[in-house]
């Protein structure tokens, strides 16, 4: 079992959407958005994660519904006191 708290096992009921590769991305690395895989800190669009073999994912960030993106190294329990790493605005 992984000792890295950012790596989670994806339950059968979880959902993933693979992201298209970006220029300079390492060969063989796949990123995506996962949801219904672990606790959600608040209403949002899921976790950005590196998709790993064996129905696992390494969590990288939480996509909040208000357009804020929070870097993470484990499932978040809440957003209180956290500063977003990025804010997406229309």
C-alpha positions as CSV (number, residue, x, y, z in Angstrom):
1,X,0.0,0.0,0.0
2,X,1.2,3.5,-0.8
3,X,2.6,5.6,2.1
4,X,2.0,8.8,0.1
5,X,-1.2,10.4,1.6
6,X,-1.8,12.0,-1.8
7,X,-2.2,8.6,-3.4
8,X,-5.7,7.2,-3.1
9,X,-7.4,4.1,-4.3
10,X,-10.2,5.0,-6.7
11,X,-13.5,3.3,-5.6
12,X,-15.5,1.5,-8.3
13,X,-18.2,4.2,-8.1
14,X,-15.7,7.1,-8.6
15,X,-15.6,9.0,-11.9
16,X,-12.6,10.2,-13.9
17,X,-12.1,12.4,-16.9
18,X,-8.7,12.3,-18.5
19,X,-7.1,15.6,-19.5
20,X,-5.4,16.0,-22.8
21,X,-1.6,16.0,-22.7
22,X,0.1,19.4,-22.5
23,X,3.4,20.3,-24.3
24,X,6.4,19.1,-22.3
25,X,4.4,16.6,-20.3
26,X,6.4,13.5,-19.4
27,X,5.8,10.5,-21.6
28,X,3.4,7.9,-20.0
29,X,2.0,10.3,-17.4
30,X,-1.7,10.9,-17.5
31,X,-3.6,13.6,-15.6
32,X,-7.3,13.9,-15.1
33,X,-10.1,15.1,-12.8
34,X,-11.6,12.6,-10.3
35,X,-14.7,13.0,-8.3
36,X,-16.7,10.7,-6.0
37,X,-13.4,9.2,-5.0
38,X,-12.9,10.6,-1.5
39,X,-14.4,13.3,0.7
40,X,-15.1,16.7,-0.9
41,X,-14.1,19.7,1.2
42,X,-16.9,21.8,-0.3
43,X,-19.0,22.0,-3.4
44,X,-16.7,21.8,-6.4
45,X,-15.7,20.0,-9.6
46,X,-13.3,17.4,-8.1
47,X,-9.6,16.8,-7.7
48,X,-7.0,17.3,-10.4
49,X,-4.9,14.1,-10.1
50,X,-2.1,12.1,-11.8
51,X,-3.9,8.9,-12.8
52,X,-1.8,5.8,-11.8
53,X,-2.0,2.1,-12.6
54,X,-4.2,-0.1,-10.4
55,X,-7.2,2.4,-10.1
56,X,-5.1,4.8,-8.1
57,X,-4.6,8.6,-8.3
58,X,-2.2,11.1,-6.8
59,X,-4.2,14.2,-5.8
60,X,-2.7,17.5,-6.9
61,X,-5.5,20.1,-6.4
62,X,-9.1,20.7,-5.6
63,X,-11.3,22.6,-8.1
64,X,-13.8,24.6,-6.1
65,X,-17.1,25.7,-7.7
66,X,-16.2,29.4,-7.3
67,X,-13.2,29.0,-9.6
68,X,-10.6,28.8,-6.9
69,X,-8.0,26.0,-7.2
70,X,-6.4,24.6,-4.0
71,X,-3.1,22.7,-4.2
72,X,-3.2,19.6,-2.0
73,X,-1.1,16.6,-1.0
74,X,-4.0,14.6,0.5
75,X,-7.8,14.7,0.5
76,X,-8.9,18.1,2.0
77,X,-11.3,18.2,5.0
78,X,-12.3,21.8,4.4
79,X,-11.1,25.0,2.8
80,X,-11.2,27.3,5.9
81,X,-7.9,29.0,6.3
82,X,-6.5,27.9,3.0
83,X,-5.3,30.3,0.3
84,X,-6.1,29.3,-3.3
85,X,-3.1,28.5,-5.5
86,X,-5.0,29.8,-8.6
87,X,-8.2,31.6,-9.3
88,X,-10.1,31.1,-12.6
89,X,-12.2,34.0,-13.7
90,X,-14.4,34.4,-16.8
